[in-house]
Amino acid sequence: MRGLLYIIAVILVIGWAFGFFYANAGGIIHILLVIAIVALLLGVIRRA
């Protein structure tokens, strides 16, 4: 499960970076970043 969270987080961060630098997608880009950060934090919390 931990690996899945990291994969999802990485995909969302890549999507955020792509959208931030190459497209004008508005607020959805920042929502992707927040979701990725939450997924990473959940992974760190569950590991501890």
matplotlib code that plots the C-alpha trace (Angstrom):
import matplotlib.pyplot as plt

x = [0.0, 2.9, 4.4, 1.0, 0.8, 4.3, 3.5, 0.3, 2.1, 4.9, 2.4, 0.5, 3.6, 4.7, 1.2, 1.3, 4.7, 3.7, 0.5, 2.2, 5.0, 3.3, -0.4, -2.8, -5.1, -5.9, -6.7, -6.7, -2.9, -2.7, -5.2, -3.0, -0.1, -2.0, -3.2, 0.3, 1.6, -1.2, -0.4, 3.3, 2.5, 0.2, 3.0, 5.4, 2.9, 2.0, 5.7, 6.4]
y = [0.0, 2.3, 1.9, 2.7, 6.0, 6.9, 6.1, 8.1, 11.0, 11.0, 10.8, 13.8, 15.8, 15.2, 16.1, 19.3, 20.2, 19.6, 21.6, 24.4, 24.9, 23.9, 24.6, 27.0, 24.7, 27.0, 25.8, 22.0, 22.1, 23.2, 20.7, 17.9, 19.2, 19.2, 15.6, 14.5, 16.1, 14.5, 11.1, 11.5, 12.6, 9.6, 7.3, 8.9, 8.8, 5.1, 4.1, 5.6]
z = [0.0, 0.8, -2.6, -4.3, -2.4, -3.5, -7.1, -7.0, -5.4, -8.0, -10.9, -9.4, -8.9, -12.5, -13.6, -11.6, -12.9, -16.5, -16.1, -14.2, -16.8, -20.0, -19.7, -18.2, -16.3, -13.4, -9.9, -10.8, -11.0, -7.4, -6.3, -7.8, -5.8, -2.6, -3.2, -3.9, -0.7, 1.3, -0.2, 0.7, 4.2, 4.7, 3.6, 6.0, 8.9, 8.3, 8.2, 11.6]

ax = plt.figure().add_subplot(projection="3d")
ax.plot(x, y, z, "-o")
ax.set_aspect("equal")
plt.show()
